[in-house]
Amino acid sequence: MKELLIWSLAAAIGGQNVMPSDAQLEVLDTVQGTSFSAIDSAVEVLKQRKLDLSNFRITVVGEAKSVIVVFNVAGAETGLQEQIAVSSGIQLSVAEIANLSKTSGSKVLDTIHGRSYYAIAAAMAPFHKRGLDLAFYTISVMREGNSLYVSFVDKEATQRKVRGNPGKRPGFEVELATHDLHVVRSSFIR
């Protein structure tokens, strides 16, 4: 997958076929488009709490016919852990969260860091401008130097180690500045 992302990045930046050998592209997180949509909806429910998700680990859990988004953070100073869960647009109680761990029908679908959530959210405007449907994509957040790259690749792509876009649907990539997450550029992956 990393080879694909490096080749895709090279093509998107300038059509070059080879990245410099000293390029250090680090994949930070990968999440399915449907899971990101669930996370984004859950964040809307929590907006009144004005949480900084940067230190949270976000897990999307599928349970029977519903999806539950769980936000976890451990306080470095206190050692206390905060856990918030949202399902169907409703924040769950502490008792309901405790019952989640007892349910055997639960399956972890995706897990990302809160920092990656912010990067993907910043990349959504250029992605949606192209009229693409997030449900058909796998999203990766990568870092190289002073830039973050958010790539959207066809989730049904079977050949991951190919040059350019590996799927039938057009791949898309957004470059963000790490210091403020403003969009530097965006383009389709060739």
N, C-alpha and C positions, 0 to 999 in steps of 0.2 A: 504494500500500500504506500509506503514511504517513497518508493521509486516512482510510482504513479504521480504522487503529489509533487515531487521535485520536477518531473517532466512537465506536468500540467502548469506548474508555476513558471517554468522557463518559457513555455509556449505563450502563456498569458501575458508575461511581462514584455516580451519583444520578439517572439517567434524564434528564439534561439533554441538550438537542439541540445545544448549541454550547459549544465549549471557549473559554476566554478567549483573545483574540488574541495575548497575550504568552506563551502556553504553548509551551515548547520541548521537545517530545518527540523524543528522539534514538534512532533504531534502532541498536543496537550490534551485534547478530548475529541471523541467521536460520538455522535448521537443521531438517532433516526429523526427525520422531520416530524413524524407524528408525535414522538416523545417531546420534542422541543415545543410543539404546539400545546401539549398538555402542561408543560412547565410554564409557558408564557401565560396560559389561562390561570394557573394557580398563583402566579406572581400578581396578577390583577386582583385576586381575592385578598392578597396580603398587602396591597399598596398602602392602606391606611396605617399599617404598622411601621412604614418607612424603614424597612430593613436594608442593611448593606449586605448583599448576598455574597460579597467577595470571599468571605471566610466559610461559606456554607458548602456542603456537599449535597447535591440534589439527586435524588433517586426516583425513578419512575417505576411504579410497581403495578403490574396487571393482576387483577383479582376478579375472577369470573367475568362479569360483563362491564366492570368498571376499571378505571385507572386512578391510582392514588399517587400523588406527588409528595414526597417526603423531603423536607429541608432539615439538615443536621448541621450543627456547629458545636464545637467544643471550645469553651472559654479558656484561653491560655492562662489567664491570671487566676481564675477561680477553680478551674477543673470541672466546672459544671457543664452539662451538655444540654443544649436546647434542641428540641425536636418539634417541628411543625408539620402537619400533614393536611393536604387539601384533596378533596374528592368531589366531583360533580359541582364545583363552584362553592363548596362549603368547607370551612376550616373544621377539622376534626378535633374532638376533645381528647384529653390525656388518656381516658379510658378506652376510647376508640382506637387510639394509636397503639395502646398496649395489646388490644385484641388483634391488631394486624400481625404481630409476631407469632401469634398462636394459629393463624390461618394457614393451612397447608396448601391452599389453592393459589397462593400468591407467587408471582414470578417477577424477578427484577428484569425490567425491559432495557433500561439505560441508566447510567450514572454519569454526571458531569460536575465540575466545580462551578461555583457561582461566577467566578471571573470569566469562564467560558460562556456562561449564559449572557453576560453583558456584551461580549464580543459578537455573539450570534445575533443578539437583538439589534446591535448597531449595523450589522450587515443585512438585515431584513429589508430595509427600504429599497436599496438597489436591486435586491433579488426579486421583490414583489413588483417592482417597476417593469420587469421583463415578462410578467404574466405567468410565471412558473408556479406549479403547485407543490408546496413543501412536502406533502404526503408521499411524493415519489422520490425523495432524496435522502441520502445520508450526508450529514453535515460534519465536517472536521474543522477543528480550530488548531492552527499551527503558529509557531513563533520562529522568526528569524531576525536577529538584530533588533532594530527598533520598530519592527512591523509585526502585526498579527495578520494571518491569512485565514479567512473562513471560506472553505470550499464546499460546494453543493454538488454531489455526484449521484448519478442514477443508482438507487438502492438495489436495483436488480442486475447491476453490472456483474458479470461473471469473471471477466478478465481484469484483475486488479493491477497487474504489473505490465501495463502497456503504456506507450507514449500517448499523451493527450487524453481526451475524454474516453473512458472505457465503456460507456453505456449508450443506449439508444436515445435517451433523453439528453438534452444539452447540459453539460456541466457548467458551473458558474463559480466565479471566485471574487472575493472582495478583500482588498488590502486595507488594513486599519493601522493608524498610528497607535503605538502602545500607550503613550502618555495620556491621551484623551479620547481614544477610540473614534476619532473622526475618519471618515472614508477618504482614503488616499486615491484609490482607483477601484474600478470593478470591470470585469470582462467575462465573456464566455470562455470556457476552456476548449482549446482546439485539439 
